[in-house]
């Protein structure tokens, strides 16, 4: 299957009118509120739980496996994204979003009732199974509701949800864990989720399909194969270098098993009548380029989100709250430039706008190792502010652009493939950059030293501070390499103009 054709050569025109825009302007407000609440459930999850880990471990035990509170959730979200994308294209967005929200809330109630760490981890996986529907379907509905020129507005609102969550999550989690009980960090999801469900059920009106499909066959074998492949791969990436050495039998066995399962998945999907991940996702240059570019984005995002707080505390001597503000500076500029990006891509096109954004990010990541030692907190905060602005100009045009190249019945699958690649990139980045940082620290401080140990030892010597500084510098250089890969994907694979479907009576110069 080839790229959809455009009706205006050399331009990124406005997308064709599709039946996805059945919701009237009067109903948009409540639906957008529901989408922001649903996205808030997913966005708050990681940040609100992380601050309560000491209380959870103190109550339930299981210190050696508590990292699976996050890894299990991430695993479930990642491997279900393609499945939910296909289901939303087949059965509609509304039932998938409602089912995902209900499953997320059930998982939240079960987490609040957990009796030991093993049960809490299992119930976090249940939460993640619902979280995959929240992340993918919300983004797809946002594209359905708005025409091309207005999509940055809703996408910026969704980005602002993530920005607010990165600041509010730790504060809410700390307050609930410190003054109430850690179980409330899960129960607080209930009122938010129930309001979102009510708004979705009442106000989200989906289109009547012009050609209803009969005899739909769900590719359960493909879904199971994708789930198994993702589970084995993410387990290898998360646990490698932590639970066992990278070159040990468990790591090599899991990575080899993931490769075998990936090959089996390809075979199953090629034979399926309705594959979960259709071949056209990778045969179309635009979608393939965006998938690779946003996979690289997921990889590079690990550098600041995981390593900058440790740098701010160990090298700059800041407390946890102040270190969080250094990191959160990029969440302020990201949604702003995302909201304004349409003023750029309507003039120069999606590809060139994204190239400008990732080029700026590349330069900023390369600048980090040149910060003075120990330096002042405003210096990395300024870099992060500029980095967020660059990435807002990079990510949103690609998401909006690729969603606009496909019709309604392919948009869920396309959006899910993009988010899936970004999630896999984050998993790879956590493993890769963790190995780089620990390698630098081991070379400078001794073979038994790693970043996790130093992150909990803020009374660092000058030698330790310099070692952490060097380790994070190398991580940022690795992130710059990921930015270079994203730039290469856009330059070599992405067409000069995205083949956007045209909307009647409107056009987009560029």
C-alpha positions in Angstrom: 0.0 0.0 0.0 1.4 3.3 -0.9 1.1 6.8 0.4 -2.3 8.5 0.0 -2.2 11.0 -2.8 -2.5 14.7 -2.3 -4.6 17.0 -4.2 -2.2 19.9 -4.2 1.3 19.2 -5.3 4.2 20.6 -3.2 2.1 21.6 -0.2 0.9 20.3 3.1 -2.8 20.9 2.4 -5.7 20.8 4.9 -7.0 17.2 5.5 -10.0 15.9 3.7 -13.3 16.1 5.6 -13.9 12.8 7.3 -16.8 11.5 9.3 -14.7 11.8 12.5 -15.8 15.4 13.0 -19.4 14.6 13.9 -19.1 16.3 17.3 -20.5 19.8 17.0 -18.6 22.9 18.3 -21.1 23.1 21.2 -20.1 19.6 22.3 -16.4 20.2 22.0 -15.9 21.9 25.4 -17.2 19.0 27.5 -15.4 16.4 25.3 -12.1 18.3 25.6 -12.5 18.5 29.3 -13.1 14.7 29.4 -9.9 14.2 27.3 -7.9 16.4 29.6 -9.2 14.5 32.7 -8.5 11.1 31.1 -5.0 12.2 30.0 -4.5 13.6 33.6 -5.1 10.1 35.0 -2.2 8.7 32.9 0.0 11.8 33.3 -0.2 11.9 37.1 0.4 8.2 37.5 4.1 8.0 37.5 4.9 11.3 39.4 2.3 10.8 42.1 3.4 7.2 42.9 7.2 7.9 42.9 7.0 10.2 45.9 5.1 7.6 48.0 7.6 4.7 47.4 9.2 5.0 50.8 5.8 4.7 52.5 4.7 1.9 50.3 7.8 -0.1 50.9 7.6 0.6 54.6 4.1 -0.8 54.7 4.3 -3.7 52.2 8.0 -4.5 52.0 9.5 -5.7 48.8 12.3 -3.2 48.5 14.2 -5.4 46.0 11.3 -5.4 43.5 9.6 -2.0 44.0 11.0 -0.8 40.6 8.4 -3.0 39.0 5.7 -0.6 40.3 6.8 1.5 37.4 8.2 -1.1 35.0 5.1 -3.2 35.1 2.9 -0.2 34.4 5.2 0.9 31.5 5.2 -2.6 30.1 1.4 -2.9 30.0 1.0 0.6 28.5 3.6 0.0 25.8 2.5 -3.4 24.6 -1.2 -2.5 24.5 -0.9 0.7 22.5 -1.0 -1.0 19.0 -3.9 -3.2 20.1 -6.0 -0.3 21.3 -5.2 1.7 18.2 -6.5 -1.1 15.9 -9.6 -1.6 18.1 -10.4 2.1 18.0 -10.3 2.0 14.2 -12.4 -1.1 14.1 -15.1 -0.4 16.7 -14.8 3.4 17.3 -13.0 5.6 19.8 -15.7 5.9 22.4 -16.1 2.3 23.5 -12.3 1.8 23.6 -11.8 5.0 25.7 -14.6 4.0 28.1 -13.3 0.5 28.5 -9.8 1.7 29.1 -10.9 4.3 31.7 -13.0 1.7 33.5 -10.1 -0.8 33.5 -7.7 1.9 34.8 -10.1 2.7 37.6 -10.6 -0.9 38.5 -6.8 -1.2 38.7 -6.7 1.9 40.9 -9.1 0.3 43.4 -7.2 -2.9 43.4 -3.9 -1.1 44.0 -5.5 0.7 47.0 -6.5 -2.7 48.4 -3.1 -4.4 47.8 -1.9 -6.5 50.7 1.8 -7.0 49.6 4.2 -5.8 47.0 3.5 -8.7 44.6 -0.2 -7.9 44.5 0.4 -4.2 44.1 2.7 -4.8 41.1 0.1 -7.1 39.6 -2.6 -4.5 40.0 -0.3 -1.8 38.6 -0.2 -4.0 35.4 -4.0 -3.9 35.4 -3.8 -0.1 35.6 -1.3 -0.1 32.7 -3.7 -2.2 30.6 -6.2 0.7 30.9 -3.5 3.4 30.6 -2.6 2.2 27.1 -6.2 3.0 26.0 -6.1 6.4 27.7 -2.9 7.6 26.0 -3.5 6.4 22.5 -7.3 7.0 22.2 -7.2 10.5 23.7 -4.7 11.6 21.1 -6.7 10.1 18.3 -10.0 11.7 19.4 -8.2 15.0 19.6 -7.3 14.7 16.0 -10.8 13.7 15.1 -12.4 16.7 16.7 -10.4 19.5 15.2 -9.4 20.4 11.7 -5.7 20.7 10.9 -5.3 24.5 11.7 -6.9 24.1 15.1 -5.2 20.9 16.2 -2.3 22.6 17.9 -4.7 24.1 20.4 -6.0 20.8 21.7 -2.6 19.2 21.5 -1.1 22.1 23.5 -3.8 21.6 26.1 -3.0 18.0 26.4 0.7 18.9 26.7 -0.1 21.3 29.5 -1.8 18.4 31.3 1.6 16.6 31.3 3.4 19.8 32.4 1.0 20.5 35.3 1.2 16.8 36.3 5.0 16.9 36.5 4.8 19.7 39.1 1.6 18.8 40.9 2.1 15.0 41.0 5.0 14.9 43.4 3.4 17.5 45.7 0.0 15.6 45.8 1.7 12.3 46.3 3.9 13.6 49.1 0.9 15.2 50.9 -1.2 12.1 50.7 1.6 9.8 51.7 2.7 12.0 54.5 -0.6 13.2 56.0 -3.1 10.6 55.0 -2.2 7.1 53.6 -0.4 6.1 50.4 -3.5 4.2 49.3 -5.2 7.5 48.6 -2.8 8.2 45.7 -4.7 5.5 43.8 -8.2 6.3 45.2 -7.9 9.9 44.1 -8.2 8.6 40.5 -11.8 7.6 41.1 -13.6 11.0 41.1 -11.4 12.3 38.2 -12.1 9.1 36.2 -15.8 9.0 36.9 -16.3 12.6 35.8 -14.3 11.9 32.6 -16.5 8.8 32.0 -19.7 10.8 32.5 -18.6 13.5 30.1 -17.5 11.0 27.4 -20.7 9.0 27.6 -22.9 12.1 27.5 -21.1 14.3 25.0 -18.8 12.3 22.7 -20.8 11.6 19.6 -19.1 9.4 17.1 -19.8 9.4 13.4 -22.1 6.9 11.7 -19.8 5.0 9.3 -20.8 5.4 5.7 -19.9 1.8 5.0 -20.4 -0.4 8.1 -18.0 -3.3 8.2 -19.4 -6.7 8.7 -17.7 -9.9 9.6 -14.8 -8.2 11.4 -12.1 -10.6 12.5 -10.0 -9.6 15.5 -6.3 -10.6 15.2 -6.1 -12.1 18.6 -3.0 -14.1 17.7 -1.2 -11.0 16.5 -2.3 -9.1 19.7 -0.9 -12.0 21.9 2.4 -12.0 19.8 2.8 -8.3 20.2 2.1 -8.4 23.9 4.6 -11.3 24.4 7.3 -9.6 22.3 6.9 -6.3 24.1 6.8 -8.0 27.5 10.1 -9.9 27.0 11.8 -6.9 25.4 10.8 -4.4 28.0 11.7 -6.8 30.8 15.2 -7.3 29.3 15.7 -3.5 29.0 14.4 -2.7 32.4 16.1 -5.4 34.4 19.4 -5.6 32.4 22.2 -4.1 34.4 20.0 -3.9 37.5 18.8 -7.4 38.4 21.6 -9.1 36.5 24.6 -8.1 34.3 24.0 -7.2 30.6 26.1 -10.0 29.3 24.6 -12.6 31.7 22.4 -15.6 30.6 19.1 -13.9 31.7 19.8 -10.8 29.6 21.0 -12.6 26.5 18.2 -15.1 26.8 15.5 -12.4 27.1 17.0 -10.4 24.2 17.2 -13.5 22.1 13.7 -14.5 23.0 12.5 -11.0 22.1 14.1 -11.3 18.6 12.5 -14.7 18.0 9.1 -13.4 19.1 9.5 -10.3 16.9 10.1 -12.5 13.9 7.1 -14.7 14.8 5.0 -11.5 15.1 5.9 -10.4 11.7 4.9 -13.8 10.2 1.6 -13.7 12.1 0.8 -10.2 11.0 1.6 -10.8 7.4 -0.9 -13.7 7.3 -3.7 -11.9 9.4 -6.7 -10.6 7.6 -7.0 -7.6 10.0 -3.5 -7.3 11.5 -3.0 -5.3 14.7 0.1 -3.6 13.1 -0.6 -3.4 9.4 2.3 -3.5 7.0 1.4 0.0 5.6 2.5 1.5 8.9 6.1 0.9 7.8 5.7 0.9 4.0 4.5 4.5 3.9 7.5 6.8 4.1 5.8 9.5 6.2 4.6 7.2 8.9 7.8 5.3 9.0 9.9 8.5 9.3 7.7 9.9 12.1 7.8 6.6 14.0 11.6 6.5 13.9 11.9 10.2 14.7 9.6 10.0 17.7 11.3 6.7 18.8 14.5 8.7 19.0 12.6 11.4 20.9 11.6 8.9 23.5 15.2 7.8 23.8 16.6 11.4 24.3 13.9 12.4 26.8 15.3 9.9 29.3 18.5 12.0 29.7 16.8 15.0 31.4 13.9 13.2 33.1 16.0 10.5 34.7 19.4 12.0 35.2 19.0 15.7 35.6 17.5 15.5 39.1 20.5 13.5 40.3 22.8 16.0 38.7 21.0 18.9 40.4 21.2 17.3 43.8 24.6 15.7 43.7 26.5 18.3 41.6 24.6 21.5 42.3 23.7 20.6 45.9 20.0 21.3 45.6 17.2 19.7 47.5 14.7 17.4 45.9 12.1 20.1 45.4 14.5 22.6 43.9 15.9 19.9 41.7 12.4 19.2 40.5 12.0 22.8 39.5 15.1 22.7 37.4 13.7 19.8 35.5 10.2 21.2 35.2 11.3 24.3 33.4 11.1 22.4 30.1 7.4 21.6 30.7 6.7 25.3 30.7 8.0 26.0 27.2 7.0 22.8 25.5 3.2 23.4 25.4 3.8 27.1 24.4 5.8 26.3 21.3 3.6 23.4 20.5 0.5 25.7 20.5 2.3 28.2 18.3 3.8 25.6 15.9 0.9 25.9 13.5 2.1 29.4 12.6 5.3 27.9 11.5 4.2 24.7 9.7 1.4 26.4 7.8 4.2 28.5 6.2 7.1 26.0 5.8 5.5 22.6 6.2 5.6 19.9 8.8 8.9 18.4 7.9 11.0 21.6 7.9 9.3 22.7 11.2 10.3 19.5 12.9 13.8 19.7 11.4 14.2 23.2 12.9 13.0 21.9 16.3 15.2 18.9 16.5 18.2 20.8 15.2 17.8 23.3 18.1 17.4 20.4 20.5 20.6 18.8 19.2 22.6 22.0 19.8 21.2 22.4 23.3 22.0 18.8 24.3 25.5 19.3 23.0 25.8 22.4 25.0 25.1 20.7 28.4 28.7 19.2 28.8 30.1 22.7 28.5 28.3 24.0 31.6 30.8 25.1 34.2 31.5 22.9 37.3 29.7 23.1 39.6 27.8 25.9 38.0 24.6 27.7 39.0 21.1 26.2 39.0 19.8 28.7 36.4 22.2 27.4 33.8 20.7 23.9 33.4 17.3 25.4 34.0 17.7 27.8 31.0 18.9 24.9 28.8 15.9 22.9 29.8 13.6 25.8 29.1 15.1 26.2 25.6 15.1 22.4 25.1 11.4 22.2 25.9 10.7 24.9 23.4 12.6 23.1 20.7 11.0 19.8 21.3 7.5 21.3 21.3 8.3 22.6 17.8 9.5 19.1 16.8 7.0 16.7 18.3 3.6 18.3 17.7 4.0 19.0 13.9 5.0 15.4 13.4 2.0 14.1 15.3 -0.5 16.5 13.7 1.1 15.9 10.3 1.1 12.2 10.3 -2.5 12.0 11.7 -3.5 14.3 8.8 -2.1 11.9 6.2 -4.6 9.1 6.9 -8.4 8.8 6.9 -10.5 8.3 10.0 -10.4 4.5 9.8 -6.6 4.4 9.9 -5.9 7.2 12.4 -6.1 5.1 15.6 -3.6 2.6 14.3 -1.3 5.4 13.0 -1.4 7.3 16.3 -0.8 4.2 18.3 2.2 3.2 16.2 3.8 6.6 16.9 3.2 6.5 20.6 4.3 2.8 20.7 7.7 3.8 19.1 8.1 6.6 21.6 7.5 4.3 24.5 9.9 1.7 23.2 12.5 4.5 22.7 12.1 5.5 26.4 12.7 1.9 27.5 15.8 1.6 25.3 17.0 5.0 26.5 16.7 4.1 30.2 18.7 0.9 29.7 21.3 2.5 27.4 21.9 5.7 29.3 21.9 3.9 32.6 24.7 1.7 31.3 26.6 4.7 30.1 26.3 6.6 33.4 27.2 3.6 35.5 30.2 2.8 33.2 31.6 6.3 33.7 31.1 6.2 37.4 32.7 2.8 37.7 35.7 4.0 35.7 36.1 7.0 38.0 35.1 5.8 41.4 35.4 2.0 41.4 33.8 -1.0 39.9 31.0 -1.3 42.5 29.7 2.3 42.1 26.5 3.1 40.2 24.2 6.1 39.9 21.4 4.6 42.0 23.8 4.5 45.0 25.0 8.0 44.6 21.4 9.4 44.1 20.7 8.5 47.7 24.0 9.9 49.0 23.7 13.7 48.8 26.7 14.3 51.1 29.0 13.8 48.1 32.7 14.5 48.0 34.2 16.7 45.4 35.5 13.6 43.6 32.0 12.1 43.6 30.4 15.3 42.3 32.9 15.5 39.5 32.2 11.8 38.6 28.4 12.4 38.5 29.0 15.6 36.4 31.1 13.5 33.9 28.5 10.7 33.8 25.6 13.0 33.1 27.7 14.9 30.5 28.1 11.6 28.6 24.4 10.8 29.0 23.6 14.2 27.4 26.0 13.4 24.6 24.1 10.2 24.0 20.9 12.1 24.0 22.4 14.4 21.3 23.2 11.3 19.3 19.5 10.3 19.6 18.5 13.8 18.3 20.9 13.3 15.4 19.2 10.0 14.6 15.8 11.8 14.6 17.2 14.5 12.3 18.6 11.8 10.0 15.3 10.0 9.8 13.5 13.3 8.8 16.2 14.2 6.2 16.4 10.8 4.5 13.0 9.2 4.9 10.3 11.9 5.3 9.0 13.3 2.1 9.6 17.0 1.5 5.8 17.6 1.9 3.6 15.4 3.9 0.8 13.8 1.7 -2.0 15.4 3.7 -5.6 14.7 2.7 -7.2 17.9 1.6 -10.4 19.4 3.1 -13.0 20.9 0.9 -12.8 24.7 0.7 -9.6 25.0 2.6 -6.0 24.8 1.8 -2.7 25.1 3.5 0.0 27.0 1.8 3.5 25.9 2.4 
